Amino acid sequence: MILFRSMLLLAALALLFSGCAAVGKNIEYQSFDPDKLEGVAPGRTTAAQVTTLFGAPTQVVELSGGNAYVYERSVSKATGAYFVLISFVRYDQQFDRLVFFFDETNMLTHYGFSLNADDAAYGLPF
């Protein structure tokens, strides 16, 4: 009887802790070359030149005094452990964003950026 209970407990534990692990990565859009920002200067760079350097923007926002071109890239990394009764998942998503502001004549007035996409990290899911 003790052997039967031990085997039943072992089978229950094996079922409980059976599962799988997964690792994933997703990259949206192309990475930005920070060196290209050196060729951008407010008052001298046009919208056409920005498009030549960085390609088509992810989003064009119409403003009262011109337009804003938004470029965005994201990197997502995920790790997970899936068991019969419980799952543990860690998901990290970081972004690169470039925003260029243009006046009515399509001349660059100012810009801003954050380059954090490469900071996305895998990690333990618990």
C-alpha positions in Angstrom: 0.0 0.0 0.0 2.9 2.4 0.8 4.4 1.6 -2.6 1.1 2.4 -4.3 0.8 5.8 -2.6 4.4 6.6 -3.4 3.9 5.8 -7.0 0.6 7.8 -7.1 2.4 10.8 -5.5 5.2 10.5 -8.0 2.8 10.3 -10.9 0.9 13.4 -9.6 4.1 15.3 -9.2 5.3 14.3 -12.7 2.0 15.5 -14.1 2.0 18.7 -12.2 5.5 19.7 -13.2 5.3 18.5 -16.8 5.2 21.3 -19.3 7.4 23.3 -21.7 9.4 26.4 -21.9 9.4 29.0 -24.7 11.5 31.9 -25.8 10.4 34.4 -28.4 11.7 37.6 -30.1 9.8 40.1 -32.3 11.3 43.0 -34.2 9.0 45.5 -35.9 10.5 47.7 -38.6 14.2 48.4 -39.4 16.6 49.7 -36.8 17.7 53.4 -37.0 21.2 54.4 -37.6 22.0 57.1 -35.0 24.8 58.4 -37.1 22.2 59.6 -39.7 20.9 62.1 -37.1 24.2 64.1 -37.6 23.0 65.0 -41.1 19.8 66.5 -39.7 19.7 70.2 -38.6 16.7 72.4 -37.8 16.3 75.2 -40.3 18.4 73.4 -43.0 16.8 69.9 -43.4 13.6 69.4 -45.3 10.9 66.7 -45.0 12.1 65.2 -48.3 15.6 64.9 -46.9 14.4 63.2 -43.7 12.4 60.7 -45.8 15.5 60.0 -47.9 17.6 59.4 -44.7 15.0 57.3 -42.7 12.5 56.1 -45.3 8.7 56.5 -45.0 7.5 57.5 -41.5 5.5 55.1 -39.4 3.0 58.0 -38.9 2.4 61.5 -40.2 0.7 63.8 -37.7 -1.0 67.0 -39.0 -0.3 69.9 -36.7 -1.7 73.5 -36.9 1.6 74.9 -38.0 3.0 72.0 -40.1 3.5 68.2 -39.7 5.3 65.7 -37.5 6.9 62.6 -38.9 7.0 59.8 -36.4 9.4 56.8 -36.8 8.9 53.9 -34.5 10.6 50.5 -34.0 10.0 48.0 -31.3 11.8 44.9 -30.0 9.9 42.4 -27.9 11.4 39.5 -26.0 9.5 36.9 -24.1 10.3 33.9 -22.0 7.8 31.5 -20.5 7.4 28.3 -18.6 4.1 26.5 -19.0 3.0 23.8 -16.6 -0.3 21.9 -16.3 -1.8 24.1 -13.6 0.2 27.3 -13.8 2.2 29.4 -16.3 5.0 32.0 -15.8 5.7 34.5 -18.5 8.0 37.5 -18.8 7.4 39.9 -21.7 9.7 43.0 -22.3 9.0 45.5 -25.1 11.2 48.5 -25.8 10.9 51.2 -28.5 13.1 53.4 -30.7 11.2 56.6 -31.6 12.2 59.5 -33.8 9.9 62.5 -34.1 10.6 65.3 -36.6 8.6 68.5 -36.6 8.2 70.6 -39.8 6.7 74.0 -40.5 4.3 74.9 -43.3 7.2 75.0 -45.8 8.3 71.4 -44.8 11.4 72.8 -43.1 12.6 71.0 -40.0 12.0 73.1 -36.9 13.1 70.6 -34.2 13.3 66.8 -33.5 13.6 64.4 -30.6 14.4 60.8 -30.2 14.8 57.9 -27.8 16.7 54.8 -28.8 15.8 52.0 -26.3 14.8 49.1 -28.4 18.1 47.3 -27.9 17.4 47.3 -24.1 14.7 44.7 -24.4 15.9 41.7 -22.4 15.1 38.1 -21.7 14.7 37.1 -18.1 13.4 34.5 -15.7 9.6 34.4 -15.9 9.2 34.4 -12.1 
